[in-house]
Amino acid sequence: GKSYKELGPVEGQKCRHFILAIIPFGDGDLAHAVEEALAPKEGDAILNADVETSLYGFIPIYNVYSFTCTTVKGIAIKFD
């Protein structure tokens, strides 16, 4: 119900890393990916959001290092 102005397309990605599958670090959730996408244009929200999550592993037998990334794409908007 609010009016808004479109700021253009945005994309943001955040990753969470795991060492030995038990020691996590980083912010790989959707909220942080949205913040990353909106920051350059100082937007308030994203329209037509497309969210993708991926998992990568190195030396999978021993699970020494892996990481998961969340990517969000869409149109940034700013409320009036």
N, C-alpha and C positions, 0 to 999 in steps of 0.2 A: 503494500500500500504506500510505500515511500517513493518519492521521485529520486532518480539517480542519473549520473553521467558515466558513460562508458569511457574507460581509460585506455583500452586496447588489450591485445593478447599478452598473457603472462605465462611463465613456467617456473616451477620451483622444485627442487629435489633435496631431500635430506636422507642420510644413511645412518644405520646403526651397525656397529662392528662387534664381532664376537671373537674372542681368543679362547681356544680350547672349548668352545661351545658353552662356557659358563661365565666368562668375564665380559659383560657387555659395556660398550661406551658409545656415546653419540645419541642424537635424537632423530630417529627414523620414522616418526609417526606422521599422520596426515596433518595434524595441527601445525607442526613445525614446517612442513612442506608448503602449506598455504601461507604461512607468515613469510617464508623465503620468497614465494612468488609475488606477494603483494608489496613487499618492502620497496622495491625500486620505483614503483609508481604511486606509492602511498595510498593504495586502495583500501576499501573497507570489506569487500567480499568478491567472490568469483562466481560468474555465471557460466553455465554450460561446462561445468568442471568434468575433466577426464582424469581419473586416478589410476595409476599403475604401480604395482608393487613387484619387486624382483628380488630374488635370493641368489647370491653367488657364493661358491665355496671353493677353497683351495686345499688340495690334499684331502679330499673328502673322506678317505678311509679313517684318518686320524682326527679329522675335523679341527685342524690346527687354527685355521683362520677362515672366517666367513663374514659376509655382511649382507644386509637387506636394505634396499632403497625404496622410498616412496616418492613418486613423481606426480605432480598435479599440473594440469594445463587448463586454461580457460580464458575468459574475458574479465579483466579487472573492472570493478565499478566503484564509484565514490558517491555516497549518499549526500543529497542536498541538505 
